[in-house]
Amino acid sequence: MEGEAGAADEPDPRVFGDPRAIADCFDELPAAVFVFSGPDHVFTAVNRAARAMVGPHRDVVGRRCREAIPEEAGQRVAELLDDAYETGQPVSAPEWRILLDNNADGELEELYLTLTIVPVRDSGGDVVGLVSHVLDVTPAVSARRAAEAQATAFEHRYHAALDGVMSLQRSLLPERLPVLPGVELAARYLAADSEQGAGGDWFDAVPLGDGRLGLVVGDVVGSGTRATAVMGQLRAVLMELLLEGSDIPEVLARLDRFVARVPGAAATTLCLAVLDPADGRLDYICCGHPPPLVLAADGRSGYLPAGAMGPLGVVAATRPVVVQTALLQATDVLLLYTDGLVEGPDLPLCDGLDLLRGVAAGARTRGTPPMMAAAAPDRVCELTVERMTRKGHTDDVTLLAVQCTGARPEPFEAELPASPGILSPLRTQLDDWLIARGGSDEDTLAVRFAVLEAVSNVIEHAYPDDPGSVRVEGAHDDAGRICMTVSDTGQWVPPPVRPNRRDRGFALIRSCMDTVEIDRTATGTSILMDRTLSRRPVVGPDSVRPQRTAGSSKEAFHVDITEVSPPHVVVHGPIDLPSAADLHRRLQDASRGGVLPLTIDLTGVSHLASAGVQLLYQLAEQMAADGCRLRLIAPTGTAAHQVLTLTALHQLTEIVEDPEASW
């Protein structure tokens, strides 16, 4: 009888075919197939592709999904299984980014998977298990992202795609985040997935001048142009109050009175905080707003107490303002966000807060080596918003991440002989120091140019008789400024009335820096310069990647000439005092003394000093007089493009900003 029962349970070969052949085909399927049983999703069968995907070291059969693949926590894959099992409906998830420890070495591998999950039913129609069909689409996604990363003029394409509401919203959000010593910032904003478009979410980070930082995330009720306009007013007033030095209770009292006079501003929610990076003290208050979340480096996470304050313009002004205080550790990441991140039609707020805590903690502690190399606030912002909005978002999403690093930047100091040979090592040393400060590539290029131009001026003019030295000093102050000083003990030579290279160099220095002062004494000259560092927040769906370093400053100067008609010259490395004369000879040879049209590709130029600008001006004037065409290729974002824009060389010759579009 037992044998008969067992035989009855076997598949009927007349219907299904040979069981062994079926098993062999199952194992040879190119896609990964996982079979689960029960509500706990116990692995009952996996084919060869599935075993390779999760790692050959894992023995998953007979184990629950969450136990067998622990790094899945926070990545929301098990939730897809839960949904399919509970609803009895197939579930699809295209191109999900998943991090897996495939080699059991603690190093996570990044995969993009397209999942299809289908319920398995018994004879009575009840769901008893699941079958998951998984395609690894990592190569296709990587190829697409690489192609997108190579595209130029992102800002132009992005603005062209924005509608009127989104354009207004973007213009009212901060274009830059400050870069201060001892603290790192990142921000992310996504407009709502709805016909109304962007609404009243906003964020801000305001240096208060004494090293402290004001942090704001707010949400105006409603969406569309009216909510965006109200948001702009509140943001401007709040920033002014913070810059005046008002404390948090005074700021809220005055802002509450302002809200009462602005139609549509009532019931605005707000989280306002003041952070002192020196000791990690955080003073904050939540006005009807979700509480801040703190993520520790060891994976611990927790919400700060929110207090009992209601939204602006709703609670009576006589209610006392209770400011909360917390102490952040040096590696903690603080998250301020709006409710669009944690609440939706199918996601109650309490569930959303629990979900955010797990997702953000996973983003803080786990990632591939390239991810972990990026600053923690950048990584947390990107992965958290991506994972929390995988099923869409009906409201604006705003996330501001802050980390106290506990590190104070070392000052920059260099004293060198005033000779052209120092420019290359000084450029490398300066780049390393500036990039470590965390500013944008634009800032690094500008400060580098100004300092090297001032040093070149010392080399050329300060010591006409005896060799001397030049001293370069730099500091990153509590207001977020890079303050540089270039000094010598030589003599000051007034610039001639008629413009030359040196006069143009000082004009370029002033264009690159916020302020420039020249201190001339009997014992020497000092040039004092400063520029406020900043970086862009991410507004829209694009990913944050580690910033590229500002130019290839360590690349040696060389020139490649292609003998075509017209000649094509490609320049690499710095064009400065030592290299300008060599480049001049090469360009004269290529253009046969200026009688042939010439195309010069400056894409690979890491530094374009005024000596190089003067050379290009002379060449442009010479070729224009001879009736020959000169084209300069300097794509947007390159070192050469920034300098050529400042010098208005486009008035004399053609400057190609998008080489692909020009052909």
Legacy VTK file of the C-alpha trace (Angstrom):
# vtk DataFile Version 3.0
C-alpha trace
ASCII
DATASET POLYDATA
POINTS 663 float
0.000 0.000 0.000
2.793 2.355 0.862
4.360 1.687 -2.472
1.052 2.365 -4.218
0.636 5.678 -2.351
4.127 6.719 -3.243
3.541 5.813 -6.846
0.362 7.868 -6.866
2.356 10.910 -5.762
4.784 10.565 -8.647
4.134 12.722 -11.782
2.271 10.908 -14.499
4.844 10.490 -17.278
2.031 10.372 -19.809
1.251 14.005 -18.914
4.525 15.510 -17.777
7.084 13.347 -19.486
10.144 11.674 -17.983
10.771 13.157 -14.472
14.532 12.805 -14.887
14.427 14.687 -18.194
12.310 17.399 -16.565
14.809 17.739 -13.700
17.724 17.900 -16.144
16.009 20.628 -18.185
15.175 22.553 -15.000
18.809 22.509 -13.977
20.022 23.644 -17.405
17.673 26.638 -17.756
19.759 29.786 -18.440
17.671 31.898 -16.060
17.852 31.398 -12.305
14.778 29.609 -10.930
13.986 29.401 -7.205
11.134 27.312 -5.803
9.779 28.164 -2.340
7.240 26.517 -0.071
5.124 27.955 2.710
4.673 31.512 3.995
8.263 31.558 5.316
9.570 30.996 1.778
11.644 27.876 2.387
13.854 26.954 -0.567
12.720 23.608 -1.994
14.517 23.665 -5.355
17.089 25.826 -7.110
18.616 25.258 -10.524
22.264 25.640 -11.491
21.950 29.306 -12.514
20.245 30.077 -9.203
23.012 28.367 -7.232
25.624 30.388 -9.098
23.702 33.621 -8.480
23.478 33.272 -4.686
26.961 31.743 -4.438
28.077 28.116 -4.590
29.081 28.246 -0.911
25.469 28.544 0.214
23.386 25.504 1.044
19.978 27.135 0.685
17.644 24.180 0.153
15.543 23.571 3.258
16.250 27.019 4.696
14.116 30.144 4.830
15.024 32.900 2.414
15.765 35.465 5.124
18.083 33.015 6.914
19.875 31.702 3.859
20.582 35.176 2.429
20.979 37.482 5.467
22.390 40.418 3.465
18.954 40.715 1.816
17.713 42.537 4.944
16.677 46.065 4.040
16.751 45.400 0.292
13.018 44.495 0.172
13.348 41.310 -1.896
11.612 39.145 0.724
8.758 41.653 0.656
8.143 40.759 -2.984
7.779 37.115 -1.958
5.413 38.140 0.850
3.271 40.145 -1.589
2.979 37.302 -4.100
2.172 34.750 -1.395
-0.409 36.918 0.390
-2.196 38.257 -2.700
-1.916 35.152 -4.853
-0.991 37.367 -7.789
2.225 37.341 -9.840
4.729 40.048 -8.903
7.332 41.592 -11.212
10.330 43.742 -10.328
12.449 44.941 -13.252
16.110 45.886 -12.782
16.341 45.777 -8.992
19.790 46.555 -7.640
20.749 43.754 -5.222
23.920 43.375 -3.155
25.002 39.757 -2.556
27.948 38.178 -0.751
28.560 35.599 -3.474
32.026 34.521 -2.351
31.460 34.333 1.427
34.267 36.852 1.966
32.173 39.746 3.234
32.599 41.647 -0.041
29.255 42.503 -1.616
28.697 42.220 -5.360
26.274 44.558 -7.090
23.742 42.861 -9.375
20.752 44.162 -11.308
18.026 41.526 -11.457
14.628 41.324 -13.125
12.368 39.136 -10.979
9.069 37.468 -11.796
7.369 35.654 -8.907
4.414 33.313 -9.551
2.287 31.629 -6.836
2.027 27.825 -6.705
-1.405 26.457 -5.688
-2.604 23.114 -4.391
-5.552 21.179 -5.797
-7.922 23.318 -3.709
-6.593 26.558 -5.154
-4.732 27.698 -2.019
-1.274 29.231 -2.378
1.315 26.829 -0.973
4.512 28.160 -2.476
6.181 30.352 -5.065
8.341 30.064 -8.161
10.726 32.939 -8.831
12.219 33.437 -12.299
15.274 35.735 -12.101
17.242 37.227 -14.983
20.627 38.828 -14.367
20.481 42.047 -16.414
23.603 43.547 -14.843
25.573 43.785 -18.124
22.735 45.571 -19.918
22.122 47.992 -17.058
25.849 48.671 -16.651
26.207 49.343 -20.374
23.242 51.710 -20.339
24.516 53.575 -17.286
27.980 53.848 -18.795
26.483 55.364 -21.939
24.469 57.801 -19.855
27.522 58.739 -17.817
29.392 59.649 -20.998
26.666 61.992 -22.166
27.493 65.679 -21.867
25.557 68.797 -20.897
23.412 67.088 -18.250
22.036 70.405 -17.036
20.782 71.347 -20.505
19.054 68.017 -21.014
17.594 68.035 -17.529
16.147 71.550 -17.750
14.715 70.779 -21.201
12.771 67.869 -19.673
11.342 69.832 -16.762
7.847 71.224 -16.874
7.007 74.668 -15.522
6.307 73.537 -11.966
9.483 71.514 -11.694
11.537 74.390 -13.087
10.103 76.708 -10.477
10.690 74.168 -7.713
14.296 73.678 -8.704
14.960 77.395 -8.864
13.664 77.796 -5.314
15.642 74.885 -3.865
19.265 75.554 -2.891
21.616 75.176 -5.840
24.553 74.436 -3.571
25.302 72.736 -0.282
28.049 74.238 1.874
31.307 72.383 2.453
32.456 72.942 6.036
35.326 71.498 8.073
34.345 68.475 10.122
31.001 67.807 8.428
29.789 66.164 5.209
26.423 66.790 3.554
24.292 65.239 0.839
20.733 65.954 -0.269
18.226 64.309 -2.567
14.921 65.590 -3.932
12.380 63.786 -6.129
9.197 65.393 -7.400
5.943 63.509 -6.888
4.842 60.880 -9.410
1.601 62.698 -10.178
0.039 65.125 -12.609
0.478 67.925 -10.091
4.242 67.488 -10.189
6.487 69.164 -7.669
5.074 70.633 -4.530
6.187 72.282 -1.332
9.070 70.177 -0.008
12.350 71.927 0.634
15.672 71.518 2.390
18.466 73.857 3.396
21.891 73.847 5.012
23.045 77.274 6.203
26.530 77.983 7.636
26.046 80.226 10.667
29.553 81.679 10.540
30.865 80.269 13.828
31.332 76.702 12.606
27.758 75.690 13.374
25.352 74.629 10.651
21.623 75.309 10.368
19.664 72.371 8.901
16.095 72.566 7.622
13.648 70.165 5.981
10.081 71.374 5.484
6.848 70.488 3.739
4.143 72.910 2.616
0.642 71.446 2.278
-0.485 70.889 -1.314
1.320 70.728 -4.637
1.736 72.675 -7.834
2.832 76.261 -8.345
1.021 77.645 -5.296
2.717 75.271 -2.858
6.052 75.898 -4.567
5.636 79.671 -4.271
4.738 79.418 -0.574
7.745 77.179 -0.026
10.017 79.770 -1.614
8.766 82.482 0.724
9.151 80.359 3.848
12.611 79.205 2.851
13.815 82.775 2.249
12.429 84.068 5.551
13.784 81.128 7.527
17.257 81.480 6.018
17.333 85.173 6.879
16.292 84.491 10.466
19.044 81.897 10.866
21.680 84.193 9.398
20.626 86.953 11.778
21.721 84.704 14.626
18.281 84.121 16.119
17.966 81.043 18.333
15.495 78.274 17.513
12.587 79.517 19.719
12.850 83.020 18.269
13.086 81.695 14.718
9.908 79.640 15.179
7.995 82.465 16.838
8.759 84.897 14.026
8.202 82.290 11.331
4.853 81.351 12.874
3.733 84.987 12.705
4.846 85.158 9.069
2.943 81.967 8.211
-0.251 83.496 9.577
-0.023 86.249 6.911
0.733 83.991 3.918
-2.245 82.224 2.284
-1.610 78.521 1.913
1.240 78.439 4.449
-0.759 77.160 7.442
-0.064 73.581 8.566
3.443 73.587 7.101
5.566 70.970 8.856
9.200 71.572 9.648
12.285 70.032 11.207
14.793 72.706 12.198
18.181 71.848 13.677
21.463 73.531 14.538
24.539 71.291 14.498
27.928 72.073 16.027
30.442 69.767 14.267
33.059 70.534 16.908
31.316 68.490 19.612
28.401 66.855 17.744
25.746 68.817 19.642
22.436 68.903 17.792
19.664 71.259 18.907
16.463 70.580 16.997
12.696 70.825 16.963
10.033 69.030 14.922
6.875 71.008 14.138
4.421 68.288 13.125
7.281 66.632 11.244
8.671 63.062 11.292
11.592 62.670 13.703
15.282 62.692 12.654
16.941 59.307 12.203
20.491 58.607 13.412
22.559 55.815 11.803
25.662 54.503 13.535
28.577 52.921 11.699
28.048 49.579 13.467
24.501 49.205 12.104
22.605 50.564 15.095
19.908 53.107 14.279
17.230 55.032 16.084
14.849 57.956 15.845
15.375 61.016 18.004
12.406 62.127 20.162
10.079 64.291 18.057
8.470 66.295 20.871
4.903 67.568 20.852
5.044 70.662 18.614
2.368 70.957 15.951
2.658 72.376 12.401
3.315 76.061 11.779
0.334 78.392 11.929
-1.839 75.814 13.698
-0.669 75.620 17.294
-1.332 78.671 19.433
1.646 81.013 19.671
1.483 80.913 23.463
2.537 77.270 23.541
6.154 77.034 24.798
8.801 75.916 22.337
10.738 72.927 23.647
14.082 72.484 21.920
15.443 68.939 21.945
19.181 68.209 22.231
21.173 65.173 21.082
24.874 64.389 20.833
26.083 62.808 17.591
29.176 60.624 17.487
31.885 61.345 14.925
30.747 58.638 12.483
26.966 58.991 12.924
24.835 59.928 9.924
21.799 62.123 10.640
18.810 61.952 8.283
16.169 64.668 7.961
13.363 63.901 5.506
9.793 64.641 4.505
6.832 62.314 4.878
6.814 61.520 1.146
9.703 59.162 1.844
7.884 57.147 4.521
4.176 57.462 3.747
1.912 56.585 0.842
-1.510 55.158 -0.064
-0.321 51.611 0.732
2.278 52.533 3.351
1.067 53.829 6.743
3.454 56.215 8.474
4.344 53.803 11.288
5.203 51.072 8.786
7.117 53.546 6.650
9.240 54.641 9.599
10.103 51.036 10.389
10.940 50.417 6.753
13.102 53.538 6.506
15.079 52.546 9.558
15.980 49.153 8.098
16.644 50.402 4.582
18.793 53.335 5.709
20.776 51.180 8.142
21.540 48.745 5.328
22.613 51.578 3.035
24.864 52.931 5.790
26.726 49.699 6.526
26.621 47.535 3.398
27.734 48.150 -0.141
30.249 47.241 -2.825
33.808 48.599 -2.462
33.104 51.500 -4.891
29.983 52.386 -2.881
31.826 52.231 0.431
34.561 54.462 -0.985
32.035 57.276 -1.409
31.123 59.533 1.497
28.516 57.947 3.780
25.917 60.748 3.300
26.104 60.365 -0.494
25.701 56.592 -0.320
22.861 56.716 2.202
20.960 59.337 0.211
21.220 57.491 -3.078
20.422 53.976 -1.872
17.747 54.979 0.637
15.724 57.074 -1.798
16.126 54.464 -4.538
14.942 51.586 -2.341
12.170 53.455 -0.541
10.616 54.639 -3.819
10.830 51.403 -5.799
7.063 51.090 -5.828
6.563 54.743 -6.733
5.908 57.864 -4.657
2.795 60.009 -4.767
4.333 62.895 -2.809
7.572 64.839 -3.026
10.540 63.048 -1.479
13.255 65.011 0.292
16.223 63.600 2.186
19.079 65.525 3.813
22.000 63.510 5.226
24.644 64.953 7.554
27.730 63.380 9.093
30.148 64.813 11.639
33.553 63.502 10.599
35.373 64.547 13.771
38.349 65.624 11.636
39.774 69.109 11.286
41.599 69.825 8.018
45.326 70.366 8.101
46.449 73.713 6.664
48.298 73.837 3.360
51.901 74.990 3.581
54.611 75.021 0.929
57.755 77.113 0.551
59.530 76.573 -2.747
62.184 78.169 -4.938
60.700 80.624 -7.413
61.472 78.652 -10.581
59.222 77.143 -13.299
60.150 73.613 -12.249
58.100 73.886 -9.029
54.757 74.303 -10.811
54.142 70.623 -11.550
54.837 69.255 -8.028
52.997 72.203 -6.483
49.995 71.512 -8.707
49.878 67.877 -7.554
50.277 68.786 -3.875
47.614 71.478 -4.144
45.153 69.186 -5.944
45.499 66.494 -3.287
44.765 69.023 -0.541
41.854 70.695 -2.341
40.137 67.432 -3.334
40.316 66.259 0.288
38.352 69.352 1.321
35.297 67.970 -0.517
34.335 70.896 -2.740
33.094 70.624 -6.309
35.373 70.120 -9.300
34.586 73.687 -10.287
35.912 74.940 -6.950
39.065 72.843 -7.180
39.795 74.041 -10.711
39.217 77.679 -9.779
41.371 77.686 -6.639
44.128 75.717 -8.339
44.179 78.142 -11.260
44.296 81.233 -9.047
47.095 79.922 -6.846
49.274 78.702 -9.702
48.709 81.925 -11.597
49.839 83.949 -8.575
52.892 81.686 -8.166
53.718 82.064 -11.874
53.594 85.812 -11.443
56.156 85.576 -8.615
58.406 83.372 -10.751
58.308 85.807 -13.670
58.559 89.146 -11.925
59.412 89.126 -8.211
63.127 88.303 -8.484
64.703 89.923 -11.564
68.254 89.696 -10.204
68.656 87.015 -7.531
66.698 83.768 -7.108
64.178 83.805 -4.285
61.363 81.740 -2.868
57.579 81.715 -2.913
55.369 80.659 0.000
51.874 79.218 -0.427
49.520 78.842 2.539
45.915 77.662 2.672
43.164 77.039 5.213
39.563 75.806 5.196
37.728 78.041 7.666
34.500 77.610 9.647
32.527 79.622 7.082
33.358 77.060 4.400
35.909 79.234 2.596
39.234 78.194 1.149
41.624 81.018 2.092
44.906 81.023 0.160
47.965 83.274 0.483
50.823 83.476 -2.024
53.733 85.569 -0.728
57.273 86.483 -1.748
60.136 88.654 -0.512
60.837 90.163 -3.913
59.751 93.377 -5.581
56.402 94.450 -7.013
56.406 95.378 -10.703
53.339 97.459 -11.670
51.500 96.062 -14.710
51.835 98.060 -17.929
49.022 100.243 -19.165
48.683 98.083 -22.259
47.286 94.620 -21.375
49.660 91.694 -21.512
49.718 88.166 -20.182
50.447 89.245 -16.594
47.588 91.739 -16.544
45.219 89.099 -17.934
46.427 86.673 -15.257
45.330 88.954 -12.415
41.954 89.451 -14.076
41.523 85.681 -14.248
42.506 85.292 -10.588
39.789 87.745 -9.591
37.277 85.875 -11.771
38.083 82.581 -10.052
37.999 83.752 -6.439
35.363 85.527 -4.354
37.799 88.118 -3.009
41.400 88.985 -3.895
43.631 91.405 -1.989
47.189 92.440 -2.840
49.354 93.492 0.105
52.521 95.258 -1.094
55.268 96.159 1.381
58.942 97.030 1.241
59.820 93.432 2.116
57.620 91.666 -0.402
54.142 91.049 -1.774
51.287 88.860 -0.556
48.196 87.931 -2.544
45.294 86.909 -0.296
42.411 85.051 -1.958
39.344 83.168 -0.810
36.512 81.181 -2.350
33.512 79.558 -0.640
33.328 75.822 -1.283
30.073 74.131 -2.214
28.661 71.089 -3.958
25.407 70.405 -5.768
22.531 68.449 -4.244
20.819 65.841 -6.413
17.457 67.003 -7.719
15.832 64.303 -9.821
16.285 60.552 -10.331
19.958 60.539 -11.287
22.445 58.601 -9.237
25.206 60.066 -7.143
28.624 58.688 -7.897
31.947 59.544 -6.297
33.105 62.847 -7.727
35.808 62.719 -10.346
38.991 64.477 -9.397
39.386 67.885 -10.962
41.481 67.203 -14.007
44.441 64.914 -14.535
46.942 67.210 -12.869
49.564 64.445 -12.592
49.614 63.810 -16.365
52.735 65.000 -18.143
52.437 67.567 -20.914
52.453 66.163 -24.427
51.021 67.020 -27.822
49.662 64.682 -30.511
49.339 66.001 -34.073
47.276 64.249 -36.728
48.321 65.205 -40.243
44.870 65.650 -41.734
43.259 68.564 -43.486
42.899 70.667 -41.442
45.567 69.539 -38.956
44.191 68.236 -35.648
46.215 68.880 -32.484
45.421 67.106 -29.194
46.993 68.593 -26.061
47.345 66.697 -22.777
48.488 67.884 -19.349
49.144 71.441 -18.137
49.682 74.453 -20.381
51.732 76.730 -18.120
55.038 78.620 -18.080
57.269 75.595 -18.797
55.061 74.113 -21.536
53.695 77.210 -23.332
56.841 77.800 -25.405
56.947 74.151 -26.538
53.247 74.235 -27.467
53.790 77.444 -29.427
56.449 75.767 -31.576
54.290 72.698 -32.160
51.256 74.789 -33.185
53.306 76.896 -35.566
54.640 73.724 -37.196
51.167 72.163 -37.462
49.619 75.279 -39.022
52.658 75.933 -41.252
53.198 79.285 -39.595
49.478 80.045 -39.342
48.536 79.578 -42.995
46.588 76.304 -42.497
43.275 75.948 -40.632
43.785 74.312 -37.258
41.724 72.359 -34.727
43.126 72.166 -31.162
41.544 69.659 -28.769
41.962 70.925 -25.182
39.823 68.216 -23.563
42.819 66.601 -21.862
44.341 69.859 -20.603
44.530 69.682 -16.817
45.562 73.306 -16.238
45.372 76.305 -18.573
47.459 79.163 -17.176
47.497 82.720 -18.460
50.651 81.861 -20.426
48.531 79.388 -22.384
45.666 81.878 -22.723
48.072 84.467 -24.122
49.383 81.920 -26.618
45.852 81.078 -27.810
44.974 84.779 -28.117
48.062 85.430 -30.236
47.338 82.412 -32.430
43.676 83.400 -32.869
44.598 86.969 -33.846
47.305 85.766 -36.245
45.073 83.213 -37.984
42.144 85.634 -38.194
44.408 88.179 -39.888
45.529 85.511 -42.369
41.948 84.396 -43.038
42.429 80.920 -41.511
39.971 79.097 -39.273
40.912 78.132 -35.709
38.702 75.752 -33.704
39.246 75.021 -30.004
37.587 71.918 -28.528
36.894 72.477 -24.816
33.909 70.442 -23.555
31.774 71.809 -20.751
33.196 70.920 -17.342
36.837 70.697 -18.407
39.614 72.877 -17.008
40.127 74.574 -20.372
36.436 75.388 -20.821
36.244 77.159 -17.483
39.245 79.398 -18.242
38.237 80.104 -21.859
34.783 81.158 -20.664
36.342 83.648 -18.264
38.667 85.099 -20.916
35.976 85.551 -23.615
38.205 83.964 -26.244
35.046 82.930 -28.103
34.932 86.491 -29.460
38.014 85.728 -31.564
37.590 82.070 -32.453
35.211 79.114 -32.391
35.041 77.117 -29.150
33.380 73.707 -29.449
31.690 72.662 -26.185
30.080 69.446 -27.507
32.460 67.704 -29.941
29.965 64.994 -30.955
27.287 67.522 -31.892
29.752 69.573 -33.924
30.569 66.914 -36.496
LINES 1 664
663 0 1 2 3 4 5 6 7 8 9 10 11 12 13 14 15 16 17 18 19 20 21 22 23 24 25 26 27 28 29 30 31 32 33 34 35 36 37 38 39 40 41 42 43 44 45 46 47 48 49 50 51 52 53 54 55 56 57 58 59 60 61 62 63 64 65 66 67 68 69 70 71 72 73 74 75 76 77 78 79 80 81 82 83 84 85 86 87 88 89 90 91 92 93 94 95 96 97 98 99 100 101 102 103 104 105 106 107 108 109 110 111 112 113 114 115 116 117 118 119 120 121 122 123 124 125 126 127 128 129 130 131 132 133 134 135 136 137 138 139 140 141 142 143 144 145 146 147 148 149 150 151 152 153 154 155 156 157 158 159 160 161 162 163 164 165 166 167 168 169 170 171 172 173 174 175 176 177 178 179 180 181 182 183 184 185 186 187 188 189 190 191 192 193 194 195 196 197 198 199 200 201 202 203 204 205 206 207 208 209 210 211 212 213 214 215 216 217 218 219 220 221 222 223 224 225 226 227 228 229 230 231 232 233 234 235 236 237 238 239 240 241 242 243 244 245 246 247 248 249 250 251 252 253 254 255 256 257 258 259 260 261 262 263 264 265 266 267 268 269 270 271 272 273 274 275 276 277 278 279 280 281 282 283 284 285 286 287 288 289 290 291 292 293 294 295 296 297 298 299 300 301 302 303 304 305 306 307 308 309 310 311 312 313 314 315 316 317 318 319 320 321 322 323 324 325 326 327 328 329 330 331 332 333 334 335 336 337 338 339 340 341 342 343 344 345 346 347 348 349 350 351 352 353 354 355 356 357 358 359 360 361 362 363 364 365 366 367 368 369 370 371 372 373 374 375 376 377 378 379 380 381 382 383 384 385 386 387 388 389 390 391 392 393 394 395 396 397 398 399 400 401 402 403 404 405 406 407 408 409 410 411 412 413 414 415 416 417 418 419 420 421 422 423 424 425 426 427 428 429 430 431 432 433 434 435 436 437 438 439 440 441 442 443 444 445 446 447 448 449 450 451 452 453 454 455 456 457 458 459 460 461 462 463 464 465 466 467 468 469 470 471 472 473 474 475 476 477 478 479 480 481 482 483 484 485 486 487 488 489 490 491 492 493 494 495 496 497 498 499 500 501 502 503 504 505 506 507 508 509 510 511 512 513 514 515 516 517 518 519 520 521 522 523 524 525 526 527 528 529 530 531 532 533 534 535 536 537 538 539 540 541 542 543 544 545 546 547 548 549 550 551 552 553 554 555 556 557 558 559 560 561 562 563 564 565 566 567 568 569 570 571 572 573 574 575 576 577 578 579 580 581 582 583 584 585 586 587 588 589 590 591 592 593 594 595 596 597 598 599 600 601 602 603 604 605 606 607 608 609 610 611 612 613 614 615 616 617 618 619 620 621 622 623 624 625 626 627 628 629 630 631 632 633 634 635 636 637 638 639 640 641 642 643 644 645 646 647 648 649 650 651 652 653 654 655 656 657 658 659 660 661 662
